[in-house]
Amino acid sequence: MSTNAESSSSKHAFGVPCWLEVSVTNVPAAKTFYESIFNWKFRPANEAFPAEDRAIFINSSNPTMGGTLVKASEVEGGQTPGPKNSVVVFVHVDDVDDTLTKIKAAGGSVEMAKITVGGHTELAKYKDLDGNIGGVLKWLM
């Protein structure tokens, strides 16, 4: 396993922020806001990710960085629970389970156990020593 900036995946470097999860109360309004300010391009809504619940974007100038606007109520009890009105930064890792073990050994805690999303992503959330929530993510593609 790699533990430096050279990941086993040539597209995704170890330890680099790669995904944002932004908790919002109104996904369509937030989508318009971010499009107008940062020119973020959002994927079309679909059955799995309805427009009122989630909007996924990929940074066209850096395709290894993207994120999602997620309805706050979904954040509280949904697929990736976390606090309302927050931004969670996910850092790319080579092994989610190994990284969670290291987080616990260093005094942090697991906020959300590892899940696999759509067969293409493994992710988990943790709390650092001050209670800040962060995320670790591994692309499976």
N, C-alpha and C positions, 0 to 999 in steps of 0.2 A: 504494500500500500504506500502511496506517495503522501508525504506530509509537507511538501514544499510547493512553490508556485507552479511546478510542472505536474499536472494531473495526468492520470491515465487517459483521460479524454482530451484530445487536441483542441476541442472547441471550448472547453470550460476549465479555467484554471482553479486550482485548489485555493480556498480561502478568500475568493473574490466575491463581493456582493453580486448577486445574479437575479434576485426577484424581490419585488416590493408587494406587500399586501396592505392596501389602504382601506381602513374601515370608514364607511360613509353612510349617511342616513338616506340619501336619494341617489341611486346609481346613475340614472340618466342625466341628472343635473350635474353630478360630479364628472361624468364623462365629457359633457359639453365644456365644463370648466377646464379640465386638463387638456382637452383638444385645443381650446382657444389660446391657452397660455404656452404650453410646451409642444404643441403639434403632435401629441401622442396619437398613434393610429391603433384603433381597437379592432379586434376580430369581430366578425358578425356574431350576434347572439344565436344560440341554438337551444335545443330541448334540455341539454345538460346544464347550460349556463344561460338562463333566461335574462333578458335585458334589464329587468327590474331588480334582479338579485346579484348580478356579477357582470363585470366588463373586463376582458383580458386584453392587455396591450403588449406589444413587443417593440422595442426600440429599433427603428429601421437602421440607424447608424451603428448600433451595437447589438446584433441579434442574440447575444448571450445574456442580455439584460432585458427584463420585462417585468410584468406584474399584473395585479388584478385590483380593481375597485370592488369591494365586497360589501353588501348590505350589512349594516351593523347588527341587526337581529340575527343574521346568519353567522356572524363572527362569534356572537355570544354562545350559541349552542349548536352551531352547524359543523360543517366538515373540518374547518380549521379554527377552533375557538380561540378567542383572545379578547383583550379589552376593547370597548367601544372607543371611537375617536382616537385611533392609534395608527401608526405605520410600523409594520414589522419588516425588518430587512432580513432576507435570507442569504446566507453565505454558502457558496458551493463547496461541497466536501466530497471526498472519494468514498466514504463509508459512513452513513448516517448513524448506525448503531455504535460504531467505534467512537465517533465524535460525541455522542450522548454519554458514553462511558467516561470519556475524558472530561466532559463538562461536570459530571457528578463528582469525579475525583478531585476536581479543582474547586469544589464548593458550590457549584451551581446546582440547579435542579431541572427536571424534565417537566415542562408545562403541558406539552401534548406529545404523546408517544408517536412513533413513526407510523405514517400511513403511506399508502401508495395511491396516487391519483392517476386515473386513466391509463394505467400501465406504462406511463412515460416519466413519472416523477415520484421520488421518495422524499418525504419531508417530515420534519418534527420541529417543535418549538421548545425553547428552554428559557429559564430565568437565570440571569447572572447574579453576582454577589449583592447587587443593589436592587434586585427585583425587576430589572429591565427585561423585557421579553424580546428574544431574538429567534431566528430560525436557521436551520441547516437544511440543505437541499441537495439532492443528487439527481441529475437528469439521467434517465435510463436509455436515452436514444443517442 
